[in-house]
Structure formats: C-alpha cells, structure tokens
Amino acid sequence: MSELPAVARRTLQLIGEGGPFPYERDGFVFGGVEGLLPRRERGDCRAYTVPTPGSDDRGARRIVTGRNGETYYTDDPYASFTAVPR
C-alpha cells in the first residue's frame, strides 16, 4: 500500500470511512467488462476516483473494491490493475 500515491491512500481512507467522496460517480458499480479482474456477480465491485493533481476532470486513476475486501488500483483507464493488500 505504501507504493500507492498519497492521493490513492487518501481515497482508501475515505472508502474505509464510508465517504463523503469528492465525485458523484464514486462508489458506482464496476462491471469489469475488461475481463482483467476475477469474475464477480454484478454489483460486487465498486469504483472510486483517485484524484489526479492538476487535472480539470476526474482523471483516469481509480480504486476498485470487491465485496470481500479485495482492492485494486488502476491509473490507465482499466487497462491494467494492481492488487492492493489491505
């Protein structure tokens, strides 16, 4: 987890606290259509924005969490994921 950017660690903290989140779309159901994460039932995963300093929009970085505590980080619009131990 220490390898994540500080803003990603802050997003993880917000997830643990249940928010509030800075973006309306935070917590939306992540469908995993890319097929890169283990298959889950619809609604089992949620995605949260990791702010990108200097960006005028949400940027590309996200944290995806699973119902059982699985956590993944991506900084390249869901093209790859890194598992985050928690």
PDB file of N, CA, C and O in Angstrom:
ATOM      1  N   MET A   1       0.818  -1.194   0.000  1.00  0.00           N
ATOM      2  CA  MET A   1       0.000   0.000   0.000  1.00  0.00           C
ATOM      3  C   MET A   1       0.866   1.263   0.000  1.00  0.00           C
ATOM      4  O   MET A   1       0.454   2.293  -0.535  1.00  0.00           O
ATOM      5  N   SER A   2       2.043   1.196   0.586  1.00  0.00           N
ATOM      6  CA  SER A   2       2.906   2.369   0.640  1.00  0.00           C
ATOM      7  C   SER A   2       3.394   2.778  -0.749  1.00  0.00           C
ATOM      8  O   SER A   2       3.880   3.894  -0.932  1.00  0.00           O
ATOM      9  N   GLU A   3       3.267   1.880  -1.729  1.00  0.00           N
ATOM     10  CA  GLU A   3       3.692   2.199  -3.093  1.00  0.00           C
ATOM     11  C   GLU A   3       2.657   3.031  -3.841  1.00  0.00           C
ATOM     12  O   GLU A   3       2.949   3.577  -4.905  1.00  0.00           O
ATOM     13  N   LEU A   4       1.462   3.127  -3.295  1.00  0.00           N
ATOM     14  CA  LEU A   4       0.409   3.918  -3.939  1.00  0.00           C
ATOM     15  C   LEU A   4       0.688   5.406  -3.751  1.00  0.00           C
ATOM     16  O   LEU A   4       1.307   5.804  -2.764  1.00  0.00           O
ATOM     17  N   PRO A   5       0.227   6.234  -4.704  1.00  0.00           N
ATOM     18  CA  PRO A   5       0.325   7.677  -4.500  1.00  0.00           C
ATOM     19  C   PRO A   5      -0.448   8.082  -3.236  1.00  0.00           C
ATOM     20  O   PRO A   5      -1.408   7.416  -2.848  1.00  0.00           O
ATOM     21  N   ALA A   6      -0.029   9.158  -2.613  1.00  0.00           N
ATOM     22  CA  ALA A   6      -0.685   9.630  -1.387  1.00  0.00           C
ATOM     23  C   ALA A   6      -2.178   9.861  -1.600  1.00  0.00           C
ATOM     24  O   ALA A   6      -2.980   9.565  -0.714  1.00  0.00           O
ATOM     25  N   VAL A   7      -2.561  10.384  -2.765  1.00  0.00           N
ATOM     26  CA  VAL A   7      -3.987  10.631  -3.013  1.00  0.00           C
ATOM     27  C   VAL A   7      -4.771   9.320  -3.087  1.00  0.00           C
ATOM     28  O   VAL A   7      -5.953   9.288  -2.746  1.00  0.00           O
ATOM     29  N   ALA A   8      -4.119   8.233  -3.532  1.00  0.00           N
ATOM     30  CA  ALA A   8      -4.786   6.927  -3.554  1.00  0.00           C
ATOM     31  C   ALA A   8      -4.962   6.403  -2.130  1.00  0.00           C
ATOM     32  O   ALA A   8      -5.991   5.809  -1.808  1.00  0.00           O
ATOM     33  N   ARG A   9      -3.970   6.621  -1.287  1.00  0.00           N
ATOM     34  CA  ARG A   9      -4.108   6.215   0.114  1.00  0.00           C
ATOM     35  C   ARG A   9      -5.217   7.001   0.784  1.00  0.00           C
ATOM     36  O   ARG A   9      -5.937   6.463   1.625  1.00  0.00           O
ATOM     37  N   ARG A  10      -5.365   8.266   0.424  1.00  0.00           N
ATOM     38  CA  ARG A  10      -6.463   9.091   0.973  1.00  0.00           C
ATOM     39  C   ARG A  10      -7.803   8.545   0.495  1.00  0.00           C
ATOM     40  O   ARG A  10      -8.757   8.495   1.272  1.00  0.00           O
ATOM     41  N   THR A  11      -7.892   8.139  -0.762  1.00  0.00           N
ATOM     42  CA  THR A  11      -9.135   7.557  -1.280  1.00  0.00           C
ATOM     43  C   THR A  11      -9.466   6.278  -0.522  1.00  0.00           C
ATOM     44  O   THR A  11     -10.628   6.050  -0.187  1.00  0.00           O
ATOM     45  N   LEU A  12      -8.477   5.445  -0.245  1.00  0.00           N
ATOM     46  CA  LEU A  12      -8.711   4.237   0.552  1.00  0.00           C
ATOM     47  C   LEU A  12      -9.233   4.585   1.940  1.00  0.00           C
ATOM     48  O   LEU A  12     -10.107   3.899   2.471  1.00  0.00           O
ATOM     49  N   GLN A  13      -8.702   5.640   2.518  1.00  0.00           N
ATOM     50  CA  GLN A  13      -9.178   6.080   3.832  1.00  0.00           C
ATOM     51  C   GLN A  13     -10.647   6.488   3.747  1.00  0.00           C
ATOM     52  O   GLN A  13     -11.445   6.119   4.608  1.00  0.00           O
ATOM     53  N   LEU A  14     -11.003   7.248   2.713  1.00  0.00           N
ATOM     54  CA  LEU A  14     -12.399   7.657   2.530  1.00  0.00           C
ATOM     55  C   LEU A  14     -13.311   6.448   2.343  1.00  0.00           C
ATOM     56  O   LEU A  14     -14.423   6.422   2.869  1.00  0.00           O
ATOM     57  N   ILE A  15     -12.846   5.451   1.599  1.00  0.00           N
ATOM     58  CA  ILE A  15     -13.637   4.234   1.400  1.00  0.00           C
ATOM     59  C   ILE A  15     -13.887   3.569   2.756  1.00  0.00           C
ATOM     60  O   ILE A  15     -15.008   3.161   3.060  1.00  0.00           O
ATOM     61  N   GLY A  16     -12.841   3.465   3.556  1.00  0.00           N
ATOM     62  CA  GLY A  16     -12.974   2.862   4.876  1.00  0.00           C
ATOM     63  C   GLY A  16     -13.921   3.617   5.788  1.00  0.00           C
ATOM     64  O   GLY A  16     -14.589   3.026   6.637  1.00  0.00           O
ATOM     65  N   GLU A  17     -13.974   4.938   5.602  1.00  0.00           N
ATOM     66  CA  GLU A  17     -14.849   5.786   6.418  1.00  0.00           C
ATOM     67  C   GLU A  17     -16.257   5.904   5.841  1.00  0.00           C
ATOM     68  O   GLU A  17     -17.147   6.472   6.475  1.00  0.00           O
ATOM     69  N   GLY A  18     -16.457   5.369   4.644  1.00  0.00           N
ATOM     70  CA  GLY A  18     -17.769   5.483   4.011  1.00  0.00           C
ATOM     71  C   GLY A  18     -18.044   6.835   3.381  1.00  0.00           C
ATOM     72  O   GLY A  18     -19.200   7.185   3.145  1.00  0.00           O
ATOM     73  N   GLY A  19     -16.990   7.604   3.103  1.00  0.00           N
ATOM     74  CA  GLY A  19     -17.138   8.906   2.447  1.00  0.00           C
ATOM     75  C   GLY A  19     -17.118  10.026   3.472  1.00  0.00           C
ATOM     76  O   GLY A  19     -16.785   9.810   4.637  1.00  0.00           O
ATOM     77  N   PRO A  20     -17.473  11.209   3.036  1.00  0.00           N
ATOM     78  CA  PRO A  20     -18.020  11.581   1.734  1.00  0.00           C
ATOM     79  C   PRO A  20     -16.930  11.589   0.660  1.00  0.00           C
ATOM     80  O   PRO A  20     -15.752  11.816   0.934  1.00  0.00           O
ATOM     81  N   PHE A  21     -17.368  11.334  -0.559  1.00  0.00           N
ATOM     82  CA  PHE A  21     -16.461  11.243  -1.691  1.00  0.00           C
ATOM     83  C   PHE A  21     -16.554  12.514  -2.526  1.00  0.00           C
ATOM     84  O   PHE A  21     -17.614  13.136  -2.599  1.00  0.00           O
ATOM     85  N   PRO A  22     -15.441  12.902  -3.157  1.00  0.00           N
ATOM     86  CA  PRO A  22     -15.421  14.166  -3.893  1.00  0.00           C
ATOM     87  C   PRO A  22     -16.141  14.151  -5.241  1.00  0.00           C
ATOM     88  O   PRO A  22     -16.416  15.210  -5.805  1.00  0.00           O
ATOM     89  N   TYR A  23     -16.448  12.967  -5.759  1.00  0.00           N
ATOM     90  CA  TYR A  23     -17.072  12.896  -7.079  1.00  0.00           C
ATOM     91  C   TYR A  23     -18.376  12.125  -7.000  1.00  0.00           C
ATOM     92  O   TYR A  23     -18.476  11.120  -6.295  1.00  0.00           O
ATOM     93  N   GLU A  24     -19.367  12.602  -7.726  1.00  0.00           N
ATOM     94  CA  GLU A  24     -20.697  11.994  -7.712  1.00  0.00           C
ATOM     95  C   GLU A  24     -20.670  10.525  -8.120  1.00  0.00           C
ATOM     96  O   GLU A  24     -21.443   9.724  -7.595  1.00  0.00           O
ATOM     97  N   ARG A  25     -19.793  10.165  -9.043  1.00  0.00           N
ATOM     98  CA  ARG A  25     -19.756   8.788  -9.549  1.00  0.00           C
ATOM     99  C   ARG A  25     -18.996   7.824  -8.639  1.00  0.00           C
ATOM    100  O   ARG A  25     -18.991   6.618  -8.889  1.00  0.00           O
ATOM    101  N   ASP A  26     -18.361   8.332  -7.598  1.00  0.00           N
ATOM    102  CA  ASP A  26     -17.637   7.442  -6.696  1.00  0.00           C
ATOM    103  C   ASP A  26     -18.594   6.446  -6.060  1.00  0.00           C
ATOM    104  O   ASP A  26     -19.679   6.803  -5.600  1.00  0.00           O
ATOM    105  N   GLY A  27     -18.162   5.175  -6.047  1.00  0.00           N
ATOM    106  CA  GLY A  27     -18.991   4.111  -5.489  1.00  0.00           C
ATOM    107  C   GLY A  27     -19.905   3.445  -6.504  1.00  0.00           C
ATOM    108  O   GLY A  27     -20.704   2.581  -6.144  1.00  0.00           O
ATOM    109  N   PHE A  28     -19.795   3.843  -7.788  1.00  0.00           N
ATOM    110  CA  PHE A  28     -20.661   3.231  -8.797  1.00  0.00           C
ATOM    111  C   PHE A  28     -20.268   1.772  -9.000  1.00  0.00           C
ATOM    112  O   PHE A  28     -19.129   1.381  -8.743  1.00  0.00           O
ATOM    113  N   VAL A  29     -21.216   0.981  -9.459  1.00  0.00           N
ATOM    114  CA  VAL A  29     -20.969  -0.440  -9.708  1.00  0.00           C
ATOM    115  C   VAL A  29     -19.976  -0.587 -10.844  1.00  0.00           C
ATOM    116  O   VAL A  29     -20.159  -0.020 -11.922  1.00  0.00           O
ATOM    117  N   PHE A  30     -18.933  -1.348 -10.597  1.00  0.00           N
ATOM    118  CA  PHE A  30     -17.909  -1.612 -11.598  1.00  0.00           C
ATOM    119  C   PHE A  30     -18.218  -2.960 -12.233  1.00  0.00           C
ATOM    120  O   PHE A  30     -18.262  -3.979 -11.545  1.00  0.00           O
ATOM    121  N   GLY A  31     -18.429  -2.966 -13.528  1.00  0.00           N
ATOM    122  CA  GLY A  31     -18.843  -4.178 -14.222  1.00  0.00           C
ATOM    123  C   GLY A  31     -17.718  -5.129 -14.588  1.00  0.00           C
ATOM    124  O   GLY A  31     -17.955  -6.323 -14.771  1.00  0.00           O
ATOM    125  N   GLY A  32     -16.505  -4.622 -14.697  1.00  0.00           N
ATOM    126  CA  GLY A  32     -15.374  -5.489 -15.022  1.00  0.00           C
ATOM    127  C   GLY A  32     -15.423  -6.079 -16.415  1.00  0.00           C
ATOM    128  O   GLY A  32     -14.927  -7.183 -16.638  1.00  0.00           O
ATOM    129  N   VAL A  33     -16.015  -5.356 -17.360  1.00  0.00           N
ATOM    130  CA  VAL A  33     -16.153  -5.876 -18.720  1.00  0.00           C
ATOM    131  C   VAL A  33     -14.803  -6.111 -19.397  1.00  0.00           C
ATOM    132  O   VAL A  33     -14.724  -6.815 -20.404  1.00  0.00           O
ATOM    133  N   GLU A  34     -13.740  -5.520 -18.843  1.00  0.00           N
ATOM    134  CA  GLU A  34     -12.403  -5.705 -19.409  1.00  0.00           C
ATOM    135  C   GLU A  34     -11.926  -7.140 -19.245  1.00  0.00           C
ATOM    136  O   GLU A  34     -11.071  -7.602 -20.000  1.00  0.00           O
ATOM    137  N   GLY A  35     -12.475  -7.850 -18.259  1.00  0.00           N
ATOM    138  CA  GLY A  35     -12.106  -9.236 -18.012  1.00  0.00           C
ATOM    139  C   GLY A  35     -10.749  -9.402 -17.344  1.00  0.00           C
ATOM    140  O   GLY A  35     -10.181 -10.494 -17.377  1.00  0.00           O
ATOM    141  N   LEU A  36     -10.217  -8.349 -16.740  1.00  0.00           N
ATOM    142  CA  LEU A  36      -8.898  -8.415 -16.128  1.00  0.00           C
ATOM    143  C   LEU A  36      -8.933  -8.801 -14.647  1.00  0.00           C
ATOM    144  O   LEU A  36      -7.938  -9.280 -14.103  1.00  0.00           O
ATOM    145  N   LEU A  37     -10.066  -8.592 -14.009  1.00  0.00           N
ATOM    146  CA  LEU A  37     -10.214  -8.950 -12.597  1.00  0.00           C
ATOM    147  C   LEU A  37     -10.990 -10.260 -12.486  1.00  0.00           C
ATOM    148  O   LEU A  37     -11.690 -10.646 -13.422  1.00  0.00           O
ATOM    149  N   PRO A  38     -10.870 -10.943 -11.352  1.00  0.00           N
ATOM    150  CA  PRO A  38     -11.660 -12.168 -11.178  1.00  0.00           C
ATOM    151  C   PRO A  38     -13.151 -11.890 -11.389  1.00  0.00           C
ATOM    152  O   PRO A  38     -13.655 -10.832 -11.013  1.00  0.00           O
ATOM    153  N   ARG A  39     -13.837 -12.843 -11.987  1.00  0.00           N
ATOM    154  CA  ARG A  39     -15.269 -12.672 -12.264  1.00  0.00           C
ATOM    155  C   ARG A  39     -16.041 -12.534 -10.966  1.00  0.00           C
ATOM    156  O   ARG A  39     -15.761 -13.222  -9.984  1.00  0.00           O
ATOM    157  N   ARG A  40     -17.004 -11.649 -10.972  1.00  0.00           N
ATOM    158  CA  ARG A  40     -17.852 -11.380  -9.819  1.00  0.00           C
ATOM    159  C   ARG A  40     -19.294 -11.242 -10.296  1.00  0.00           C
ATOM    160  O   ARG A  40     -19.563 -11.017 -11.476  1.00  0.00           O
ATOM    161  N   GLU A  41     -20.195 -11.381  -9.358  1.00  0.00           N
ATOM    162  CA  GLU A  41     -21.598 -11.092  -9.670  1.00  0.00           C
ATOM    163  C   GLU A  41     -21.748  -9.591  -9.840  1.00  0.00           C
ATOM    164  O   GLU A  41     -21.014  -8.812  -9.231  1.00  0.00           O
ATOM    165  N   ARG A  42     -22.688  -9.195 -10.658  1.00  0.00           N
ATOM    166  CA  ARG A  42     -22.958  -7.767 -10.878  1.00  0.00           C
ATOM    167  C   ARG A  42     -23.247  -7.103  -9.539  1.00  0.00           C
ATOM    168  O   ARG A  42     -24.060  -7.596  -8.758  1.00  0.00           O
ATOM    169  N   GLY A  43     -22.589  -6.000  -9.281  1.00  0.00           N
ATOM    170  CA  GLY A  43     -22.795  -5.250  -8.053  1.00  0.00           C
ATOM    171  C   GLY A  43     -21.790  -5.576  -6.955  1.00  0.00           C
ATOM    172  O   GLY A  43     -21.780  -4.919  -5.915  1.00  0.00           O
ATOM    173  N   ASP A  44     -20.939  -6.589  -7.174  1.00  0.00           N
ATOM    174  CA  ASP A  44     -19.958  -6.962  -6.152  1.00  0.00           C
ATOM    175  C   ASP A  44     -18.778  -6.000  -6.074  1.00  0.00           C
ATOM    176  O   ASP A  44     -18.120  -5.932  -5.036  1.00  0.00           O
ATOM    177  N   CYS A  45     -18.493  -5.263  -7.129  1.00  0.00           N
ATOM    178  CA  CYS A  45     -17.348  -4.349  -7.140  1.00  0.00           C
ATOM    179  C   CYS A  45     -17.809  -2.910  -7.328  1.00  0.00           C
ATOM    180  O   CYS A  45     -18.787  -2.633  -8.022  1.00  0.00           O
ATOM    181  N   ARG A  46     -17.087  -2.017  -6.698  1.00  0.00           N
ATOM    182  CA  ARG A  46     -17.363  -0.578  -6.785  1.00  0.00           C
ATOM    183  C   ARG A  46     -16.082   0.144  -7.173  1.00  0.00           C
ATOM    184  O   ARG A  46     -14.987  -0.300  -6.827  1.00  0.00           O
ATOM    185  N   ALA A  47     -16.213   1.250  -7.887  1.00  0.00           N
ATOM    186  CA  ALA A  47     -15.054   2.032  -8.319  1.00  0.00           C
ATOM    187  C   ALA A  47     -15.099   3.422  -7.689  1.00  0.00           C
ATOM    188  O   ALA A  47     -16.162   4.022  -7.532  1.00  0.00           O
ATOM    189  N   TYR A  48     -13.919   3.909  -7.336  1.00  0.00           N
ATOM    190  CA  TYR A  48     -13.770   5.213  -6.693  1.00  0.00           C
ATOM    191  C   TYR A  48     -12.656   5.988  -7.381  1.00  0.00           C
ATOM    192  O   TYR A  48     -11.644   5.414  -7.782  1.00  0.00           O
ATOM    193  N   THR A  49     -12.847   7.270  -7.511  1.00  0.00           N
ATOM    194  CA  THR A  49     -11.868   8.143  -8.156  1.00  0.00           C
ATOM    195  C   THR A  49     -10.678   8.390  -7.248  1.00  0.00           C
ATOM    196  O   THR A  49     -10.834   8.660  -6.057  1.00  0.00           O
ATOM    197  N   VAL A  50      -9.492   8.294  -7.820  1.00  0.00           N
ATOM    198  CA  VAL A  50      -8.272   8.768  -7.174  1.00  0.00           C
ATOM    199  C   VAL A  50      -7.936  10.068  -7.889  1.00  0.00           C
ATOM    200  O   VAL A  50      -7.528  10.036  -9.050  1.00  0.00           O
ATOM    201  N   PRO A  51      -8.095  11.211  -7.227  1.00  0.00           N
ATOM    202  CA  PRO A  51      -7.866  12.491  -7.904  1.00  0.00           C
ATOM    203  C   PRO A  51      -6.488  12.571  -8.548  1.00  0.00           C
ATOM    204  O   PRO A  51      -5.501  12.058  -8.022  1.00  0.00           O
ATOM    205  N   THR A  52      -6.452  13.223  -9.692  1.00  0.00           N
ATOM    206  CA  THR A  52      -5.206  13.453 -10.406  1.00  0.00           C
ATOM    207  C   THR A  52      -4.857  14.931 -10.261  1.00  0.00           C
ATOM    208  O   THR A  52      -5.520  15.785 -10.849  1.00  0.00           O
ATOM    209  N   PRO A  53      -3.823  15.238  -9.483  1.00  0.00           N
ATOM    210  CA  PRO A  53      -3.453  16.649  -9.302  1.00  0.00           C
ATOM    211  C   PRO A  53      -3.241  17.347 -10.642  1.00  0.00           C
ATOM    212  O   PRO A  53      -2.578  16.819 -11.535  1.00  0.00           O
ATOM    213  N   GLY A  54      -3.813  18.535 -10.766  1.00  0.00           N
ATOM    214  CA  GLY A  54      -3.677  19.324 -11.981  1.00  0.00           C
ATOM    215  C   GLY A  54      -4.688  19.006 -13.061  1.00  0.00           C
ATOM    216  O   GLY A  54      -4.749  19.712 -14.068  1.00  0.00           O
ATOM    217  N   SER A  55      -5.491  17.952 -12.879  1.00  0.00           N
ATOM    218  CA  SER A  55      -6.487  17.580 -13.884  1.00  0.00           C
ATOM    219  C   SER A  55      -7.759  18.388 -13.682  1.00  0.00           C
ATOM    220  O   SER A  55      -8.168  18.653 -12.552  1.00  0.00           O
ATOM    221  N   ASP A  56      -8.385  18.780 -14.800  1.00  0.00           N
ATOM    222  CA  ASP A  56      -9.643  19.528 -14.737  1.00  0.00           C
ATOM    223  C   ASP A  56     -10.854  18.620 -14.576  1.00  0.00           C
ATOM    224  O   ASP A  56     -11.970  19.100 -14.380  1.00  0.00           O
ATOM    225  N   ASP A  57     -10.639  17.302 -14.658  1.00  0.00           N
ATOM    226  CA  ASP A  57     -11.758  16.370 -14.510  1.00  0.00           C
ATOM    227  C   ASP A  57     -11.342  15.263 -13.539  1.00  0.00           C
ATOM    228  O   ASP A  57     -10.360  15.423 -12.814  1.00  0.00           O
ATOM    229  N   ARG A  58     -12.055  14.171 -13.513  1.00  0.00           N
ATOM    230  CA  ARG A  58     -11.766  13.079 -12.582  1.00  0.00           C
ATOM    231  C   ARG A  58     -10.442  12.386 -12.879  1.00  0.00           C
ATOM    232  O   ARG A  58      -9.900  11.705 -12.008  1.00  0.00           O
ATOM    233  N   GLY A  59      -9.926  12.540 -14.052  1.00  0.00           N
ATOM    234  CA  GLY A  59      -8.697  11.845 -14.408  1.00  0.00           C
ATOM    235  C   GLY A  59      -8.966  10.364 -14.625  1.00  0.00           C
ATOM    236  O   GLY A  59     -10.119   9.940 -14.699  1.00  0.00           O
ATOM    237  N   ALA A  60      -7.899   9.581 -14.726  1.00  0.00           N
ATOM    238  CA  ALA A  60      -8.024   8.167 -15.102  1.00  0.00           C
ATOM    239  C   ALA A  60      -7.818   7.206 -13.941  1.00  0.00           C
ATOM    240  O   ALA A  60      -8.090   6.013 -14.078  1.00  0.00           O
ATOM    241  N   ARG A  61      -7.349   7.692 -12.811  1.00  0.00           N
ATOM    242  CA  ARG A  61      -6.977   6.789 -11.725  1.00  0.00           C
ATOM    243  C   ARG A  61      -8.200   6.370 -10.905  1.00  0.00           C
ATOM    244  O   ARG A  61      -9.056   7.190 -10.572  1.00  0.00           O
ATOM    245  N   ARG A  62      -8.259   5.077 -10.590  1.00  0.00           N
ATOM    246  CA  ARG A  62      -9.385   4.545  -9.817  1.00  0.00           C
ATOM    247  C   ARG A  62      -8.910   3.481  -8.841  1.00  0.00           C
ATOM    248  O   ARG A  62      -7.868   2.852  -9.028  1.00  0.00           O
ATOM    249  N   ILE A  63      -9.701   3.299  -7.800  1.00  0.00           N
ATOM    250  CA  ILE A  63      -9.586   2.157  -6.906  1.00  0.00           C
ATOM    251  C   ILE A  63     -10.875   1.378  -7.065  1.00  0.00           C
ATOM    252  O   ILE A  63     -11.966   1.947  -7.017  1.00  0.00           O
ATOM    253  N   VAL A  64     -10.747   0.070  -7.254  1.00  0.00           N
ATOM    254  CA  VAL A  64     -11.899  -0.815  -7.377  1.00  0.00           C
ATOM    255  C   VAL A  64     -11.879  -1.751  -6.174  1.00  0.00           C
ATOM    256  O   VAL A  64     -10.863  -2.378  -5.877  1.00  0.00           O
ATOM    257  N   THR A  65     -13.009  -1.836  -5.491  1.00  0.00           N
ATOM    258  CA  THR A  65     -13.101  -2.703  -4.321  1.00  0.00           C
ATOM    259  C   THR A  65     -14.157  -3.775  -4.546  1.00  0.00           C
ATOM    260  O   THR A  65     -15.161  -3.554  -5.223  1.00  0.00           O
ATOM    261  N   GLY A  66     -13.903  -4.942  -3.960  1.00  0.00           N
ATOM    262  CA  GLY A  66     -14.852  -6.038  -4.016  1.00  0.00           C
ATOM    263  C   GLY A  66     -15.558  -6.203  -2.681  1.00  0.00           C
ATOM    264  O   GLY A  66     -15.100  -5.696  -1.657  1.00  0.00           O
ATOM    265  N   ARG A  67     -16.645  -6.894  -2.699  1.00  0.00           N
ATOM    266  CA  ARG A  67     -17.462  -7.110  -1.511  1.00  0.00           C
ATOM    267  C   ARG A  67     -16.677  -7.775  -0.374  1.00  0.00           C
ATOM    268  O   ARG A  67     -16.957  -7.529   0.800  1.00  0.00           O
ATOM    269  N   ASN A  68     -15.709  -8.604  -0.716  1.00  0.00           N
ATOM    270  CA  ASN A  68     -14.942  -9.335   0.295  1.00  0.00           C
ATOM    271  C   ASN A  68     -13.629  -8.654   0.661  1.00  0.00           C
ATOM    272  O   ASN A  68     -12.737  -9.293   1.220  1.00  0.00           O
ATOM    273  N   GLY A  69     -13.499  -7.373   0.355  1.00  0.00           N
ATOM    274  CA  GLY A  69     -12.319  -6.614   0.737  1.00  0.00           C
ATOM    275  C   GLY A  69     -11.216  -6.552  -0.297  1.00  0.00           C
ATOM    276  O   GLY A  69     -10.202  -5.892  -0.072  1.00  0.00           O
ATOM    277  N   GLU A  70     -11.390  -7.234  -1.443  1.00  0.00           N
ATOM    278  CA  GLU A  70     -10.376  -7.144  -2.485  1.00  0.00           C
ATOM    279  C   GLU A  70     -10.279  -5.687  -2.943  1.00  0.00           C
ATOM    280  O   GLU A  70     -11.282  -4.980  -3.040  1.00  0.00           O
ATOM    281  N   THR A  71      -9.057  -5.264  -3.218  1.00  0.00           N
ATOM    282  CA  THR A  71      -8.837  -3.881  -3.619  1.00  0.00           C
ATOM    283  C   THR A  71      -7.824  -3.858  -4.758  1.00  0.00           C
ATOM    284  O   THR A  71      -6.806  -4.549  -4.717  1.00  0.00           O
ATOM    285  N   TYR A  72      -8.124  -3.049  -5.776  1.00  0.00           N
ATOM    286  CA  TYR A  72      -7.257  -2.928  -6.942  1.00  0.00           C
ATOM    287  C   TYR A  72      -7.093  -1.453  -7.291  1.00  0.00           C
ATOM    288  O   TYR A  72      -7.989  -0.643  -7.052  1.00  0.00           O
ATOM    289  N   TYR A  73      -5.948  -1.120  -7.855  1.00  0.00           N
ATOM    290  CA  TYR A  73      -5.655   0.242  -8.292  1.00  0.00           C
ATOM    291  C   TYR A  73      -5.356   0.223  -9.780  1.00  0.00           C
ATOM    292  O   TYR A  73      -4.695  -0.688 -10.278  1.00  0.00           O
ATOM    293  N   THR A  74      -5.847   1.235 -10.491  1.00  0.00           N
ATOM    294  CA  THR A  74      -5.513   1.412 -11.900  1.00  0.00           C
ATOM    295  C   THR A  74      -5.247   2.891 -12.161  1.00  0.00           C
ATOM    296  O   THR A  74      -5.916   3.763 -11.608  1.00  0.00           O
ATOM    297  N   ASP A  75      -4.275   3.153 -13.001  1.00  0.00           N
ATOM    298  CA  ASP A  75      -4.012   4.537 -13.397  1.00  0.00           C
ATOM    299  C   ASP A  75      -4.050   4.681 -14.917  1.00  0.00           C
ATOM    300  O   ASP A  75      -3.603   5.685 -15.472  1.00  0.00           O
ATOM    301  N   ASP A  76      -4.591   3.662 -15.577  1.00  0.00           N
ATOM    302  CA  ASP A  76      -4.629   3.674 -17.042  1.00  0.00           C
ATOM    303  C   ASP A  76      -5.990   3.220 -17.575  1.00  0.00           C
ATOM    304  O   ASP A  76      -6.071   2.229 -18.301  1.00  0.00           O
ATOM    305  N   PRO A  77      -7.057   3.939 -17.219  1.00  0.00           N
ATOM    306  CA  PRO A  77      -8.442   3.628 -17.542  1.00  0.00           C
ATOM    307  C   PRO A  77      -8.804   2.148 -17.705  1.00  0.00           C
ATOM    308  O   PRO A  77      -9.303   1.729 -18.750  1.00  0.00           O
ATOM    309  N   TYR A  78      -8.540   1.365 -16.648  1.00  0.00           N
ATOM    310  CA  TYR A  78      -8.953  -0.033 -16.589  1.00  0.00           C
ATOM    311  C   TYR A  78      -8.220  -0.949 -17.580  1.00  0.00           C
ATOM    312  O   TYR A  78      -8.701  -2.043 -17.877  1.00  0.00           O
ATOM    313  N   ALA A  79      -7.069  -0.515 -18.089  1.00  0.00           N
ATOM    314  CA  ALA A  79      -6.293  -1.380 -18.983  1.00  0.00           C
ATOM    315  C   ALA A  79      -5.442  -2.369 -18.186  1.00  0.00           C
ATOM    316  O   ALA A  79      -5.061  -3.422 -18.699  1.00  0.00           O
ATOM    317  N   SER A  80      -5.146  -2.027 -16.935  1.00  0.00           N
ATOM    318  CA  SER A  80      -4.408  -2.931 -16.046  1.00  0.00           C
ATOM    319  C   SER A  80      -4.778  -2.599 -14.607  1.00  0.00           C
ATOM    320  O   SER A  80      -5.242  -1.501 -14.301  1.00  0.00           O
ATOM    321  N   PHE A  81      -4.561  -3.572 -13.734  1.00  0.00           N
ATOM    322  CA  PHE A  81      -4.872  -3.395 -12.311  1.00  0.00           C
ATOM    323  C   PHE A  81      -3.729  -3.927 -11.478  1.00  0.00           C
ATOM    324  O   PHE A  81      -3.051  -4.877 -11.869  1.00  0.00           O
ATOM    325  N   THR A  82      -3.517  -3.315 -10.337  1.00  0.00           N
ATOM    326  CA  THR A  82      -2.570  -3.793  -9.351  1.00  0.00           C
ATOM    327  C   THR A  82      -3.341  -4.119  -8.088  1.00  0.00           C
ATOM    328  O   THR A  82      -4.092  -3.283  -7.586  1.00  0.00           O
ATOM    329  N   ALA A  83      -3.164  -5.331  -7.564  1.00  0.00           N
ATOM    330  CA  ALA A  83      -3.816  -5.689  -6.313  1.00  0.00           C
ATOM    331  C   ALA A  83      -3.187  -4.888  -5.181  1.00  0.00           C
ATOM    332  O   ALA A  83      -1.969  -4.714  -5.126  1.00  0.00           O
ATOM    333  N   VAL A  84      -4.040  -4.402  -4.274  1.00  0.00           N
ATOM    334  CA  VAL A  84      -3.591  -3.624  -3.126  1.00  0.00           C
ATOM    335  C   VAL A  84      -3.888  -4.413  -1.865  1.00  0.00           C
ATOM    336  O   VAL A  84      -5.054  -4.613  -1.523  1.00  0.00           O
ATOM    337  N   PRO A  85      -2.846  -4.867  -1.164  1.00  0.00           N
ATOM    338  CA  PRO A  85      -3.104  -5.567   0.094  1.00  0.00           C
ATOM    339  C   PRO A  85      -3.629  -4.587   1.133  1.00  0.00           C
ATOM    340  O   PRO A  85      -3.153  -3.456   1.233  1.00  0.00           O
ATOM    341  N   ARG A  86      -4.625  -5.037   1.911  1.00  0.00           N
ATOM    342  CA  ARG A  86      -5.197  -4.144   2.941  1.00  0.00           C
ATOM    343  C   ARG A  86      -5.197  -4.816   4.277  1.00  0.00           C
ATOM    344  O   ARG A  86      -5.637  -4.226   5.264  1.00  0.00           O
TER     345      ARG A  86
END
